């Protein structure tokens, strides 16, 4: 960040490009909202399927003989698989006709992963292998679910709607994680295998709907671009090569501004996302449904907040000041959250011995909801700033490199034992660094 002084010329070019588009009349298609809906459903289901084992850790232990270490491995497979596949997928997305093919292929991976998860119906070693394979397939769809957001919003939406479209598609993945926090404990409450199968078959139906919609109609570009930058993006696809991929990757690895931005993004959103998925393990003494509501509330409020921030970003361009404010506010919330959980405030017991909520659960809910709001609302700002810094480089490769750091932050968090301290300290470091 460093006031982004080194990126002023890039920002000016981007702003000039946006301003020049106002004089060029592109064509807008109602089908852009269909594209938005299908891709958002894809991101929603990919995030939901990734987060399934976290809130169901006790159910997995009972039904599949899976311990907490294996549950964390299932969650870890997301970033483990994502990172090595990210660059090949980014090259595919930036190549001619690559958006449609990569999106349909990735949706198929999510669908097949859910098929395997539905076939796992007992505590045998074969079922555990099916579960592992299902999470690998779902993780392999991650680079497109997170990396194609910028390309689709630029290709289908005018400049006055682009940040909002980006926010909706990006936050859909977050809302999918939130849905897993709530739906899993509510449906698999026994826990019994029949409840687990009802849950799996329901998810399979949504995945099948997503698959059919993508196979029937999902073009990467409209017949007529909505703006100058969209037509330039199509032109960039036609002349995209390994050299362009290498140059963009080199820029993201050497640009001081991009490195600082990506580092803050990974530390904030990556660690928050992984922490939310395994919150049931950290609060193992509390009722699973209460923890599910806690995780759901802070994640869904944050997702909605991100969409609101995207709407505001379409009208106001004070991105950096807003981003620093959100990160600093999240730091204070989660610092208070950790102190409350550690017993620093006497008389505020989180949970009683029988698992029922204690007097400390109300302030815990409030702090988690505010913290989740501030963290997830920052996602559209991170994405928009990454485009400003890297303009006019290919959006998919830039987003992939940015989200790589997000997944690295997720992986680091899940690998460090003293996660309470890390989770509390990371936003403070980000705010200071910014």
Number of C-alpha atoms within 10 A of each C-alpha: 20 11 11 18 10 14 20 13 13 16 20 13 15 19 13 11 16 17 12 13 18 14 10 11 12 17 14 16 15 8 14 20 13 14 21 20 17 20 29 24 22 31 29 24 30 30 27 25 25 26 27 24 27 28 27 27 23 22 24 23 15 15 16 19 15 17 14 16 10 17 22 19 16 23 26 23 20 25 26 19 20 24 21 13 19 25 20 12 26 26 22 19 27 27 18 18 16 17 25 20 18 22 24 23 17 25 30 23 24 30 28 19 27 28 20 21 25 22 15 22 19 13 16 12 12 13 18 20 13 20 22 19 19 25 28 23 22 28 30 26 29 31 30 29 27 24 25 29 24 25 23 26 24 26 24 29 26 24 21 14 17 22 26 23 28 29 30 28 28 28 29 29 26 26 26 27 30 30 25 27 33 21 20 25 24 17 16 19 15 12 16 13 19 12 16 23 18 14 17 20 17 13 20 22 14 15 25 19 14 23 21 13 17 22 16 8 14 20 20 22 22 17 11 14 23 23 26 21 20 25 16 14 21 21 12 18 18 13 11 17 14 10 9 17 21 13 13 19 17 11 16 20 12 10 15 16 21 25 18 17 24 24 19 25 27 25 25 28 26 24 25 24 24 25 21 25 25 24 18 25 20 14 16 15 17 21 17 27 20 21 26 26 19 23 28 25 23 24 31 23 21 27 30 20 22 28 26 16 23 26 21 15 22 15 11 10 13 11 17 16 11 15 22 19 14 20 27 19 19 27 25 17 21 24 19 19 20 17 14 20 19 12 13 11 12 8 10 17 16 23 20 13 10 9 15 14 18 15 13 18 21 12 15 20 19 16 22 23 21 20 27 29 24 26 28 32 28 29 26 28 25 19 24 19 22 20 21 21 24 21 18 18 19 23 26 28 29 26 24 26 24 24 26 25 23 25 27 20 25 26 20 19 23 19 13 11 10 10 16 19 13 15 20 21 16 21 30 20 16 21 19 11 14 19
